[in-house]
């Protein structure tokens, strides 16, 4: 489980800087799950959870291959997954 906890000082104003400053991380593995990922935005009285459940690790291999093919021949620099997925211009 990937976890982001918003402390009371950050809960009043939900800006990106405060979110990054309040980021925590926890990892939980078990069973036959290939990849269960959740991001939790937790305030003092509520939580918002976004989850992704992968049933086969081949999904991650396909993504890694797609990123490698995209990066081949690119000039050195800073790129994001938005660039790899063609979302940078949106």
TILUMGU-351420 format. One line per 8 residues: number of its first residue (from 1); their letters; for each residue z, y, x of C-alpha. Coordinates in steps of 0.2 Angstrom, whole numbers. Layout:
NUM = a = Z:Y:X | ... $
***
This chain:
1 = xxxxxxxx = 0:0:0 | -5:17:7 | 8:29:1 | 8:48:0 | 24:56:-6 | 25:74:-12 | 42:81:-9 | 50:93:-21 $
9 = xxxxxxxx = 44:108:-10 | 26:102:-11 | 27:97:-29 | 26:115:-35 | 10:119:-26 | -2:105:-23 | -13:111:-9 | -23:101:4 $
17 = xxxxxxxx = -12:108:18 | 4:103:9 | -3:86:5 | -7:82:23 | 10:89:28 | 18:77:16 | 8:61:20 | 17:45:24 $
25 = xxxxxxxx = 10:28:27 | 16:10:22 | 7:-6:24 | 9:-22:13 | -1:-38:16 | 1:-55:7 | -7:-68:-3 | -26:-71:-3 $
33 = xxxxxxxx = -31:-53:-7 | -45:-47:5 | -41:-29:2 | -29:-21:-10 | -27:-2:-7 | -18:11:-17 | -14:29:-14 | 1:36:-23 $
41 = xxxxxxxx = 4:54:-27 | 22:55:-31 | 31:70:-38 | 49:71:-43 | 46:65:-61 | 29:56:-61 | 16:46:-50 | -3:46:-50 $
49 = xxxxxxxx = -10:30:-42 | -28:26:-37 | -32:8:-32 | -46:-2:-25 | -46:-21:-25 | -58:-31:-14 | -60:-49:-17 | -71:-53:-1 $
57 = xxxxxxxx = -70:-45:16 | -89:-46:17 | -89:-30:7 | -81:-21:23 | -93:-29:34 | -108:-23:24 | -100:-5:25 | -97:-6:44 $
65 = xxxxxxxx = -115:-12:46 | -122:2:35 | -112:15:45 | -118:8:62 | -136:9:57 | -134:26:51 | -125:32:67 | -139:24:78 $
73 = xxxxxxxx = -148:38:87 | -137:52:80 | -131:65:93 | -113:65:98 | -102:75:86 | -90:74:72 | -96:65:56 | -87:59:41 $
81 = xxxxxxxx = -90:45:28 | -98:58:17 | -111:60:30 | -114:41:31 | -114:39:12 | -126:54:10 | -113:64:0 | -111:79:13 $
89 = xx = -123:90:4 | -115:88:-13 $
***
